[in-house]
Amino acid sequence: MDPPTDKPLSERRKFLQLPKAERHRILSEQAKEMADFYENDTEWREWERLSLVEYDIPLDT
């Protein structure tokens, strides 16, 4: 599965204009796909173990 990409604002507006039931169906479908991704793809877990940001917090107060 390819990682999700940000949609242009025009596509997001179209989505928000859909009837509530249709938006719910689409979001439910996407949630099922992501659940499958997180349950079966171990690559994302490798990122979870990495420290992406190192904080340098001064100790002097």
CHARMM internal coordinates of N, CA and C (Angstrom, degrees):
IC EDIT
DIST 1 N 1 CA 1.4475
DIST 1 CA 1 C 1.5181
ANGL 1 N 1 CA 1 C 108.58
DIST 1 C 2 N 1.3082
ANGL 1 CA 1 C 2 N 115.81
DIHE 1 N 1 CA 1 C 2 N 133.52
DIST 2 N 2 CA 1.4528
ANGL 1 C 2 N 2 CA 120.65
DIHE 1 CA 1 C 2 N 2 CA 176.85
DIST 2 CA 2 C 1.5205
ANGL 2 N 2 CA 2 C 109.63
DIHE 1 C 2 N 2 CA 2 C -76.57
DIST 2 C 3 N 1.3273
ANGL 2 CA 2 C 3 N 117.61
DIHE 2 N 2 CA 2 C 3 N 145.27
DIST 3 N 3 CA 1.4588
ANGL 2 C 3 N 3 CA 119.39
DIHE 2 CA 2 C 3 N 3 CA 177.58
DIST 3 CA 3 C 1.5249
ANGL 3 N 3 CA 3 C 110.81
DIHE 2 C 3 N 3 CA 3 C -64.41
DIST 3 C 4 N 1.3217
ANGL 3 CA 3 C 4 N 116.53
DIHE 3 N 3 CA 3 C 4 N 149.75
DIST 4 N 4 CA 1.4630
ANGL 3 C 4 N 4 CA 118.57
DIHE 3 CA 3 C 4 N 4 CA 179.52
DIST 4 CA 4 C 1.5239
ANGL 4 N 4 CA 4 C 111.26
DIHE 3 C 4 N 4 CA 4 C -64.72
DIST 4 C 5 N 1.2984
ANGL 4 CA 4 C 5 N 115.93
DIHE 4 N 4 CA 4 C 5 N 150.46
DIST 5 N 5 CA 1.4567
ANGL 4 C 5 N 5 CA 120.89
DIHE 4 CA 4 C 5 N 5 CA 176.47
DIST 5 CA 5 C 1.5162
ANGL 5 N 5 CA 5 C 108.21
DIHE 4 C 5 N 5 CA 5 C -120.31
DIST 5 C 6 N 1.2907
ANGL 5 CA 5 C 6 N 115.83
DIHE 5 N 5 CA 5 C 6 N 155.19
DIST 6 N 6 CA 1.4572
ANGL 5 C 6 N 6 CA 120.11
DIHE 5 CA 5 C 6 N 6 CA 177.09
DIST 6 CA 6 C 1.5159
ANGL 6 N 6 CA 6 C 109.17
DIHE 5 C 6 N 6 CA 6 C -68.76
DIST 6 C 7 N 1.3026
ANGL 6 CA 6 C 7 N 114.63
DIHE 6 N 6 CA 6 C 7 N 137.71
DIST 7 N 7 CA 1.4620
ANGL 6 C 7 N 7 CA 121.43
DIHE 6 CA 6 C 7 N 7 CA 178.07
DIST 7 CA 7 C 1.5207
ANGL 7 N 7 CA 7 C 109.09
DIHE 6 C 7 N 7 CA 7 C -91.41
DIST 7 C 8 N 1.3328
ANGL 7 CA 7 C 8 N 116.44
DIHE 7 N 7 CA 7 C 8 N 147.76
DIST 8 N 8 CA 1.4669
ANGL 7 C 8 N 8 CA 118.74
DIHE 7 CA 7 C 8 N 8 CA 175.26
DIST 8 CA 8 C 1.5329
ANGL 8 N 8 CA 8 C 110.17
DIHE 7 C 8 N 8 CA 8 C -61.27
DIST 8 C 9 N 1.3058
ANGL 8 CA 8 C 9 N 115.72
DIHE 8 N 8 CA 8 C 9 N 155.65
DIST 9 N 9 CA 1.4550
ANGL 8 C 9 N 9 CA 121.41
DIHE 8 CA 8 C 9 N 9 CA -178.67
DIST 9 CA 9 C 1.5280
ANGL 9 N 9 CA 9 C 111.50
DIHE 8 C 9 N 9 CA 9 C -56.27
DIST 9 C 10 N 1.3202
ANGL 9 CA 9 C 10 N 117.36
DIHE 9 N 9 CA 9 C 10 N -37.70
DIST 10 N 10 CA 1.4707
ANGL 9 C 10 N 10 CA 120.39
DIHE 9 CA 9 C 10 N 10 CA -179.54
DIST 10 CA 10 C 1.5242
ANGL 10 N 10 CA 10 C 111.42
DIHE 9 C 10 N 10 CA 10 C -61.66
DIST 10 C 11 N 1.3422
ANGL 10 CA 10 C 11 N 117.46
DIHE 10 N 10 CA 10 C 11 N -38.43
DIST 11 N 11 CA 1.4657
ANGL 10 C 11 N 11 CA 120.51
DIHE 10 CA 10 C 11 N 11 CA 178.49
DIST 11 CA 11 C 1.5252
ANGL 11 N 11 CA 11 C 110.88
DIHE 10 C 11 N 11 CA 11 C -70.46
DIST 11 C 12 N 1.3172
ANGL 11 CA 11 C 12 N 116.71
DIHE 11 N 11 CA 11 C 12 N -36.91
DIST 12 N 12 CA 1.4697
ANGL 11 C 12 N 12 CA 119.47
DIHE 11 CA 11 C 12 N 12 CA 178.16
DIST 12 CA 12 C 1.5200
ANGL 12 N 12 CA 12 C 110.52
DIHE 11 C 12 N 12 CA 12 C -66.27
DIST 12 C 13 N 1.3212
ANGL 12 CA 12 C 13 N 116.92
DIHE 12 N 12 CA 12 C 13 N -38.32
DIST 13 N 13 CA 1.4740
ANGL 12 C 13 N 13 CA 120.15
DIHE 12 CA 12 C 13 N 13 CA 177.41
DIST 13 CA 13 C 1.5279
ANGL 13 N 13 CA 13 C 110.74
DIHE 12 C 13 N 13 CA 13 C -63.44
DIST 13 C 14 N 1.3442
ANGL 13 CA 13 C 14 N 116.31
DIHE 13 N 13 CA 13 C 14 N -42.86
DIST 14 N 14 CA 1.4685
ANGL 13 C 14 N 14 CA 120.28
DIHE 13 CA 13 C 14 N 14 CA 177.70
DIST 14 CA 14 C 1.5287
ANGL 14 N 14 CA 14 C 110.04
DIHE 13 C 14 N 14 CA 14 C -58.27
DIST 14 C 15 N 1.3293
ANGL 14 CA 14 C 15 N 116.07
DIHE 14 N 14 CA 14 C 15 N -43.22
DIST 15 N 15 CA 1.4594
ANGL 14 C 15 N 15 CA 120.40
DIHE 14 CA 14 C 15 N 15 CA 179.69
DIST 15 CA 15 C 1.5267
ANGL 15 N 15 CA 15 C 110.45
DIHE 14 C 15 N 15 CA 15 C -60.96
DIST 15 C 16 N 1.3211
ANGL 15 CA 15 C 16 N 117.18
DIHE 15 N 15 CA 15 C 16 N -44.90
DIST 16 N 16 CA 1.4609
ANGL 15 C 16 N 16 CA 120.77
DIHE 15 CA 15 C 16 N 16 CA -178.37
DIST 16 CA 16 C 1.5232
ANGL 16 N 16 CA 16 C 112.81
DIHE 15 C 16 N 16 CA 16 C -67.46
DIST 16 C 17 N 1.3208
ANGL 16 CA 16 C 17 N 117.11
DIHE 16 N 16 CA 16 C 17 N -20.80
DIST 17 N 17 CA 1.4618
ANGL 16 C 17 N 17 CA 120.80
DIHE 16 CA 16 C 17 N 17 CA 178.34
DIST 17 CA 17 C 1.5294
ANGL 17 N 17 CA 17 C 112.86
DIHE 16 C 17 N 17 CA 17 C -84.60
DIST 17 C 18 N 1.3164
ANGL 17 CA 17 C 18 N 117.41
DIHE 17 N 17 CA 17 C 18 N -10.19
DIST 18 N 18 CA 1.4659
ANGL 17 C 18 N 18 CA 120.84
DIHE 17 CA 17 C 18 N 18 CA 177.86
DIST 18 CA 18 C 1.5239
ANGL 18 N 18 CA 18 C 109.95
DIHE 17 C 18 N 18 CA 18 C -67.98
DIST 18 C 19 N 1.3285
ANGL 18 CA 18 C 19 N 116.70
DIHE 18 N 18 CA 18 C 19 N 155.67
DIST 19 N 19 CA 1.4699
ANGL 18 C 19 N 19 CA 119.24
DIHE 18 CA 18 C 19 N 19 CA 174.08
DIST 19 CA 19 C 1.5320
ANGL 19 N 19 CA 19 C 110.36
DIHE 18 C 19 N 19 CA 19 C -59.97
DIST 19 C 20 N 1.3150
ANGL 19 CA 19 C 20 N 115.48
DIHE 19 N 19 CA 19 C 20 N 150.97
DIST 20 N 20 CA 1.4641
ANGL 19 C 20 N 20 CA 121.07
DIHE 19 CA 19 C 20 N 20 CA -176.38
DIST 20 CA 20 C 1.5279
ANGL 20 N 20 CA 20 C 111.65
DIHE 19 C 20 N 20 CA 20 C -55.23
DIST 20 C 21 N 1.3191
ANGL 20 CA 20 C 21 N 118.12
DIHE 20 N 20 CA 20 C 21 N -41.59
DIST 21 N 21 CA 1.4707
ANGL 20 C 21 N 21 CA 121.28
DIHE 20 CA 20 C 21 N 21 CA -178.83
DIST 21 CA 21 C 1.5275
ANGL 21 N 21 CA 21 C 110.94
DIHE 20 C 21 N 21 CA 21 C -62.38
DIST 21 C 22 N 1.3296
ANGL 21 CA 21 C 22 N 117.11
DIHE 21 N 21 CA 21 C 22 N -38.92
DIST 22 N 22 CA 1.4606
ANGL 21 C 22 N 22 CA 120.79
DIHE 21 CA 21 C 22 N 22 CA 179.34
DIST 22 CA 22 C 1.5223
ANGL 22 N 22 CA 22 C 110.82
DIHE 21 C 22 N 22 CA 22 C -69.19
DIST 22 C 23 N 1.3211
ANGL 22 CA 22 C 23 N 117.57
DIHE 22 N 22 CA 22 C 23 N -41.96
DIST 23 N 23 CA 1.4757
ANGL 22 C 23 N 23 CA 120.45
DIHE 22 CA 22 C 23 N 23 CA 176.34
DIST 23 CA 23 C 1.5260
ANGL 23 N 23 CA 23 C 110.06
DIHE 22 C 23 N 23 CA 23 C -60.34
DIST 23 C 24 N 1.3276
ANGL 23 CA 23 C 24 N 116.16
DIHE 23 N 23 CA 23 C 24 N -42.43
DIST 24 N 24 CA 1.4692
ANGL 23 C 24 N 24 CA 120.63
DIHE 23 CA 23 C 24 N 24 CA -179.96
DIST 24 CA 24 C 1.5324
ANGL 24 N 24 CA 24 C 110.42
DIHE 23 C 24 N 24 CA 24 C -62.92
DIST 24 C 25 N 1.3348
ANGL 24 CA 24 C 25 N 117.15
DIHE 24 N 24 CA 24 C 25 N -41.50
DIST 25 N 25 CA 1.4583
ANGL 24 C 25 N 25 CA 120.75
DIHE 24 CA 24 C 25 N 25 CA 179.64
DIST 25 CA 25 C 1.5248
ANGL 25 N 25 CA 25 C 110.63
DIHE 24 C 25 N 25 CA 25 C -62.43
DIST 25 C 26 N 1.3266
ANGL 25 CA 25 C 26 N 116.15
DIHE 25 N 25 CA 25 C 26 N -45.48
DIST 26 N 26 CA 1.4612
ANGL 25 C 26 N 26 CA 120.95
DIHE 25 CA 25 C 26 N 26 CA -179.29
DIST 26 CA 26 C 1.5233
ANGL 26 N 26 CA 26 C 110.75
DIHE 25 C 26 N 26 CA 26 C -63.60
DIST 26 C 27 N 1.3298
ANGL 26 CA 26 C 27 N 117.14
DIHE 26 N 26 CA 26 C 27 N -46.02
DIST 27 N 27 CA 1.4687
ANGL 26 C 27 N 27 CA 120.29
DIHE 26 CA 26 C 27 N 27 CA -179.77
DIST 27 CA 27 C 1.5227
ANGL 27 N 27 CA 27 C 111.59
DIHE 26 C 27 N 27 CA 27 C -65.60
DIST 27 C 28 N 1.3234
ANGL 27 CA 27 C 28 N 117.73
DIHE 27 N 27 CA 27 C 28 N -36.42
DIST 28 N 28 CA 1.4709
ANGL 27 C 28 N 28 CA 120.98
DIHE 27 CA 27 C 28 N 28 CA 177.32
DIST 28 CA 28 C 1.5181
ANGL 28 N 28 CA 28 C 110.72
DIHE 27 C 28 N 28 CA 28 C -63.92
DIST 28 C 29 N 1.3333
ANGL 28 CA 28 C 29 N 115.55
DIHE 28 N 28 CA 28 C 29 N -41.95
DIST 29 N 29 CA 1.4614
ANGL 28 C 29 N 29 CA 120.66
DIHE 28 CA 28 C 29 N 29 CA 178.07
DIST 29 CA 29 C 1.5329
ANGL 29 N 29 CA 29 C 110.79
DIHE 28 C 29 N 29 CA 29 C -62.23
DIST 29 C 30 N 1.3203
ANGL 29 CA 29 C 30 N 116.12
DIHE 29 N 29 CA 29 C 30 N -44.89
DIST 30 N 30 CA 1.4668
ANGL 29 C 30 N 30 CA 120.05
DIHE 29 CA 29 C 30 N 30 CA 179.17
DIST 30 CA 30 C 1.5261
ANGL 30 N 30 CA 30 C 111.16
DIHE 29 C 30 N 30 CA 30 C -64.73
DIST 30 C 31 N 1.3218
ANGL 30 CA 30 C 31 N 116.71
DIHE 30 N 30 CA 30 C 31 N -38.12
DIST 31 N 31 CA 1.4702
ANGL 30 C 31 N 31 CA 120.17
DIHE 30 CA 30 C 31 N 31 CA 179.53
DIST 31 CA 31 C 1.5232
ANGL 31 N 31 CA 31 C 110.57
DIHE 30 C 31 N 31 CA 31 C -63.67
DIST 31 C 32 N 1.3287
ANGL 31 CA 31 C 32 N 117.17
DIHE 31 N 31 CA 31 C 32 N -40.44
DIST 32 N 32 CA 1.4673
ANGL 31 C 32 N 32 CA 120.47
DIHE 31 CA 31 C 32 N 32 CA 178.07
DIST 32 CA 32 C 1.5283
ANGL 32 N 32 CA 32 C 110.88
DIHE 31 C 32 N 32 CA 32 C -63.40
DIST 32 C 33 N 1.3333
ANGL 32 CA 32 C 33 N 115.87
DIHE 32 N 32 CA 32 C 33 N -41.28
DIST 33 N 33 CA 1.4633
ANGL 32 C 33 N 33 CA 119.89
DIHE 32 CA 32 C 33 N 33 CA 178.54
DIST 33 CA 33 C 1.5253
ANGL 33 N 33 CA 33 C 111.27
DIHE 32 C 33 N 33 CA 33 C -63.32
DIST 33 C 34 N 1.3275
ANGL 33 CA 33 C 34 N 117.12
DIHE 33 N 33 CA 33 C 34 N -42.59
DIST 34 N 34 CA 1.4603
ANGL 33 C 34 N 34 CA 120.06
DIHE 33 CA 33 C 34 N 34 CA -179.46
DIST 34 CA 34 C 1.5157
ANGL 34 N 34 CA 34 C 111.20
DIHE 33 C 34 N 34 CA 34 C -70.26
DIST 34 C 35 N 1.3336
ANGL 34 CA 34 C 35 N 117.70
DIHE 34 N 34 CA 34 C 35 N -35.41
DIST 35 N 35 CA 1.4667
ANGL 34 C 35 N 35 CA 120.05
DIHE 34 CA 34 C 35 N 35 CA 176.32
DIST 35 CA 35 C 1.5219
ANGL 35 N 35 CA 35 C 109.40
DIHE 34 C 35 N 35 CA 35 C -60.81
DIST 35 C 36 N 1.3313
ANGL 35 CA 35 C 36 N 116.83
DIHE 35 N 35 CA 35 C 36 N -43.69
DIST 36 N 36 CA 1.4564
ANGL 35 C 36 N 36 CA 121.06
DIHE 35 CA 35 C 36 N 36 CA 177.67
DIST 36 CA 36 C 1.5275
ANGL 36 N 36 CA 36 C 110.27
DIHE 35 C 36 N 36 CA 36 C -61.16
DIST 36 C 37 N 1.3256
ANGL 36 CA 36 C 37 N 116.98
DIHE 36 N 36 CA 36 C 37 N -42.39
DIST 37 N 37 CA 1.4649
ANGL 36 C 37 N 37 CA 121.34
DIHE 36 CA 36 C 37 N 37 CA 178.94
DIST 37 CA 37 C 1.5306
ANGL 37 N 37 CA 37 C 110.50
DIHE 36 C 37 N 37 CA 37 C -59.65
DIST 37 C 38 N 1.3289
ANGL 37 CA 37 C 38 N 117.24
DIHE 37 N 37 CA 37 C 38 N -50.59
DIST 38 N 38 CA 1.4589
ANGL 37 C 38 N 38 CA 120.32
DIHE 37 CA 37 C 38 N 38 CA -176.21
DIST 38 CA 38 C 1.5263
ANGL 38 N 38 CA 38 C 112.65
DIHE 37 C 38 N 38 CA 38 C -69.93
DIST 38 C 39 N 1.3159
ANGL 38 CA 38 C 39 N 117.41
DIHE 38 N 38 CA 38 C 39 N -28.24
DIST 39 N 39 CA 1.4620
ANGL 38 C 39 N 39 CA 120.45
DIHE 38 CA 38 C 39 N 39 CA 178.80
DIST 39 CA 39 C 1.5221
ANGL 39 N 39 CA 39 C 112.27
DIHE 38 C 39 N 39 CA 39 C -78.54
DIST 39 C 40 N 1.3367
ANGL 39 CA 39 C 40 N 117.92
DIHE 39 N 39 CA 39 C 40 N -31.43
DIST 40 N 40 CA 1.4610
ANGL 39 C 40 N 40 CA 120.74
DIHE 39 CA 39 C 40 N 40 CA -170.42
DIST 40 CA 40 C 1.5221
ANGL 40 N 40 CA 40 C 115.51
DIHE 39 C 40 N 40 CA 40 C -113.89
DIST 40 C 41 N 1.3044
ANGL 40 CA 40 C 41 N 119.32
DIHE 40 N 40 CA 40 C 41 N -16.74
DIST 41 N 41 CA 1.4594
ANGL 40 C 41 N 41 CA 121.60
DIHE 40 CA 40 C 41 N 41 CA -178.03
DIST 41 CA 41 C 1.5219
ANGL 41 N 41 CA 41 C 108.80
DIHE 40 C 41 N 41 CA 41 C -103.04
DIST 41 C 42 N 1.3067
ANGL 41 CA 41 C 42 N 115.98
DIHE 41 N 41 CA 41 C 42 N 118.59
DIST 42 N 42 CA 1.4682
ANGL 41 C 42 N 42 CA 119.80
DIHE 41 CA 41 C 42 N 42 CA -176.67
DIST 42 CA 42 C 1.5215
ANGL 42 N 42 CA 42 C 113.10
DIHE 41 C 42 N 42 CA 42 C -89.20
DIST 42 C 43 N 1.3351
ANGL 42 CA 42 C 43 N 118.07
DIHE 42 N 42 CA 42 C 43 N -10.47
DIST 43 N 43 CA 1.4663
ANGL 42 C 43 N 43 CA 120.54
DIHE 42 CA 42 C 43 N 43 CA -177.08
DIST 43 CA 43 C 1.5310
ANGL 43 N 43 CA 43 C 111.87
DIHE 42 C 43 N 43 CA 43 C -59.81
DIST 43 C 44 N 1.3337
ANGL 43 CA 43 C 44 N 118.36
DIHE 43 N 43 CA 43 C 44 N -39.06
DIST 44 N 44 CA 1.4550
ANGL 43 C 44 N 44 CA 120.86
DIHE 43 CA 43 C 44 N 44 CA -178.39
DIST 44 CA 44 C 1.5243
ANGL 44 N 44 CA 44 C 111.16
DIHE 43 C 44 N 44 CA 44 C -64.28
DIST 44 C 45 N 1.3220
ANGL 44 CA 44 C 45 N 117.12
DIHE 44 N 44 CA 44 C 45 N -28.10
DIST 45 N 45 CA 1.4675
ANGL 44 C 45 N 45 CA 120.02
DIHE 44 CA 44 C 45 N 45 CA -179.71
DIST 45 CA 45 C 1.5279
ANGL 45 N 45 CA 45 C 111.56
DIHE 44 C 45 N 45 CA 45 C -68.05
DIST 45 C 46 N 1.3309
ANGL 45 CA 45 C 46 N 116.71
DIHE 45 N 45 CA 45 C 46 N -29.65
DIST 46 N 46 CA 1.4573
ANGL 45 C 46 N 46 CA 120.23
DIHE 45 CA 45 C 46 N 46 CA 177.11
DIST 46 CA 46 C 1.5240
ANGL 46 N 46 CA 46 C 110.25
DIHE 45 C 46 N 46 CA 46 C -63.93
DIST 46 C 47 N 1.3364
ANGL 46 CA 46 C 47 N 117.55
DIHE 46 N 46 CA 46 C 47 N -38.88
DIST 47 N 47 CA 1.4582
ANGL 46 C 47 N 47 CA 121.92
DIHE 46 CA 46 C 47 N 47 CA 177.84
DIST 47 CA 47 C 1.5147
ANGL 47 N 47 CA 47 C 110.68
DIHE 46 C 47 N 47 CA 47 C -65.11
DIST 47 C 48 N 1.3114
ANGL 47 CA 47 C 48 N 116.43
DIHE 47 N 47 CA 47 C 48 N -34.68
DIST 48 N 48 CA 1.4547
ANGL 47 C 48 N 48 CA 120.95
DIHE 47 CA 47 C 48 N 48 CA -177.33
DIST 48 CA 48 C 1.5309
ANGL 48 N 48 CA 48 C 110.91
DIHE 47 C 48 N 48 CA 48 C -62.39
DIST 48 C 49 N 1.3179
ANGL 48 CA 48 C 49 N 117.41
DIHE 48 N 48 CA 48 C 49 N -30.80
DIST 49 N 49 CA 1.4717
ANGL 48 C 49 N 49 CA 121.83
DIHE 48 CA 48 C 49 N 49 CA -178.16
DIST 49 CA 49 C 1.5257
ANGL 49 N 49 CA 49 C 112.90
DIHE 48 C 49 N 49 CA 49 C -81.70
DIST 49 C 50 N 1.3246
ANGL 49 CA 49 C 50 N 117.14
DIHE 49 N 49 CA 49 C 50 N -16.25
DIST 50 N 50 CA 1.4597
ANGL 49 C 50 N 50 CA 120.65
DIHE 49 CA 49 C 50 N 50 CA -177.40
DIST 50 CA 50 C 1.5159
ANGL 50 N 50 CA 50 C 111.53
DIHE 49 C 50 N 50 CA 50 C -82.64
DIST 50 C 51 N 1.3072
ANGL 50 CA 50 C 51 N 115.40
DIHE 50 N 50 CA 50 C 51 N 147.85
DIST 51 N 51 CA 1.4533
ANGL 50 C 51 N 51 CA 120.82
DIHE 50 CA 50 C 51 N 51 CA 171.95
DIST 51 CA 51 C 1.5217
ANGL 51 N 51 CA 51 C 106.64
DIHE 50 C 51 N 51 CA 51 C -94.78
DIST 51 C 52 N 1.3178
ANGL 51 CA 51 C 52 N 116.73
DIHE 51 N 51 CA 51 C 52 N 105.06
DIST 52 N 52 CA 1.4559
ANGL 51 C 52 N 52 CA 120.14
DIHE 51 CA 51 C 52 N 52 CA -176.85
DIST 52 CA 52 C 1.5201
ANGL 52 N 52 CA 52 C 112.49
DIHE 51 C 52 N 52 CA 52 C -79.93
DIST 52 C 53 N 1.3281
ANGL 52 CA 52 C 53 N 116.22
DIHE 52 N 52 CA 52 C 53 N -25.69
DIST 53 N 53 CA 1.4546
ANGL 52 C 53 N 53 CA 120.62
DIHE 52 CA 52 C 53 N 53 CA -178.35
DIST 53 CA 53 C 1.5182
ANGL 53 N 53 CA 53 C 107.89
DIHE 52 C 53 N 53 CA 53 C -128.86
DIST 53 C 54 N 1.2986
ANGL 53 CA 53 C 54 N 114.80
DIHE 53 N 53 CA 53 C 54 N 130.42
DIST 54 N 54 CA 1.4489
ANGL 53 C 54 N 54 CA 119.16
DIHE 53 CA 53 C 54 N 54 CA 175.12
DIST 54 CA 54 C 1.5210
ANGL 54 N 54 CA 54 C 107.85
DIHE 53 C 54 N 54 CA 54 C -103.40
DIST 54 C 55 N 1.2924
ANGL 54 CA 54 C 55 N 115.29
DIHE 54 N 54 CA 54 C 55 N 128.90
DIST 55 N 55 CA 1.4598
ANGL 54 C 55 N 55 CA 119.96
DIHE 54 CA 54 C 55 N 55 CA -178.34
DIST 55 CA 55 C 1.5283
ANGL 55 N 55 CA 55 C 108.98
DIHE 54 C 55 N 55 CA 55 C -98.30
DIST 55 C 56 N 1.3073
ANGL 55 CA 55 C 56 N 115.81
DIHE 55 N 55 CA 55 C 56 N 133.64
DIST 56 N 56 CA 1.4534
ANGL 55 C 56 N 56 CA 121.44
DIHE 55 CA 55 C 56 N 56 CA 175.31
DIST 56 CA 56 C 1.5304
ANGL 56 N 56 CA 56 C 105.85
DIHE 55 C 56 N 56 CA 56 C -115.67
DIST 56 C 57 N 1.3195
ANGL 56 CA 56 C 57 N 114.85
DIHE 56 N 56 CA 56 C 57 N 91.54
DIST 57 N 57 CA 1.4498
ANGL 56 C 57 N 57 CA 120.28
DIHE 56 CA 56 C 57 N 57 CA -175.89
DIST 57 CA 57 C 1.5284
ANGL 57 N 57 CA 57 C 107.97
DIHE 56 C 57 N 57 CA 57 C -99.28
DIST 57 C 58 N 1.3416
ANGL 57 CA 57 C 58 N 116.75
DIHE 57 N 57 CA 57 C 58 N 118.62
DIST 58 N 58 CA 1.4681
ANGL 57 C 58 N 58 CA 118.94
DIHE 57 CA 57 C 58 N 58 CA 179.01
DIST 58 CA 58 C 1.5309
ANGL 58 N 58 CA 58 C 110.46
DIHE 57 C 58 N 58 CA 58 C -65.45
DIST 58 C 59 N 1.3065
ANGL 58 CA 58 C 59 N 115.58
DIHE 58 N 58 CA 58 C 59 N 140.60
DIST 59 N 59 CA 1.4569
ANGL 58 C 59 N 59 CA 120.61
DIHE 58 CA 58 C 59 N 59 CA -178.19
DIST 59 CA 59 C 1.5239
ANGL 59 N 59 CA 59 C 112.42
DIHE 58 C 59 N 59 CA 59 C -89.09
DIST 59 C 60 N 1.3181
ANGL 59 CA 59 C 60 N 118.14
DIHE 59 N 59 CA 59 C 60 N -13.59
DIST 60 N 60 CA 1.4703
ANGL 59 C 60 N 60 CA 119.33
DIHE 59 CA 59 C 60 N 60 CA -179.35
DIST 60 CA 60 C 1.5290
ANGL 60 N 60 CA 60 C 109.53
DIHE 59 C 60 N 60 CA 60 C -76.49
DIST 60 C 61 N 1.3101
ANGL 60 CA 60 C 61 N 115.17
DIHE 60 N 60 CA 60 C 61 N 137.35
DIST 61 N 61 CA 1.4750
ANGL 60 C 61 N 61 CA 120.36
DIHE 60 CA 60 C 61 N 61 CA -179.19
DIST 61 CA 61 C 1.4924
ANGL 61 N 61 CA 61 C 111.81
DIHE 60 C 61 N 61 CA 61 C -120.83
END
COOR INIT
IC SEED 1 N 1 CA 1 C
IC BUILD
